[in-house]
Amino acid sequence: MITLKLKKLLNEKGTIYSYIQPSDMNWDLYGWVICGKQKKAILKAMKMAMSLKYIRERAQNHNQRISRMNANDILQLFVRKQIAVKIRKGNRVIFSLTKTGEAMKDQLIEL
């Protein structure tokens, strides 16, 4: 989101700022994700279908305090809220973002 001061400064400099808020986004769910540092780090870390271990390793680049249990709890919440899906491959479990999760991640990167 852009502040009014920044919008005014951009207009004074002759730079046109246009931002269109996506209408298909569940903003309550998005707010729930970005209000937590660890949830945000997990979302940023998810690139493709990955295991818990790999997601946690990537998320620690954004937040050092994420433990294995924290990462697992957050991923289980993401599955319950349909941000991610759990896929079983033999004895392994991998997690992948849903369309909702991908939209949230794209919106998060823009900010």
Residue, then its C-alpha position, 0 to 999 in steps of 0.5 A: m500500500i502506498t501512503l498519501k505522502l508518497k502519492k503526493l511526492l510522486n505526483e509532484k515529481g510527475t510520476i504516475y502511480s497506479y495500483i489496482q487492488p485485486s478484487d478476488m483476494n480474501w483480504d481477511l485471510y491475507g491480513w491473518v498471514i501477513c500479521g505474523k512474521q513466521k507465517k509471512a516467512i513460510l509463505k515467502a519460502m514456498k516456491m514449489a512443492m517442497s518438504l517441511k525441512y526445505i521450507r523451514e531452511r528457506a524460511q530461516n533466511h527471512n526469520q531465524r527463529i522458526s523451529r521445525m515445530n513452528a514451521n509444521d504448525i504454520l503449514q498445518l494451519f495453511v492447509r486448514k485455511q486452504i492456502a496450501v495443500k499437503i501431498r503424500k508421496g510414499n512415506r514423504v509429505i510435501f506442501s504446495l501453495t494453492k491458487t489462493g496461496e500463490a495470489m497471496k505470495d504475489q501480493l506480498i512480493e509487490l509490497 
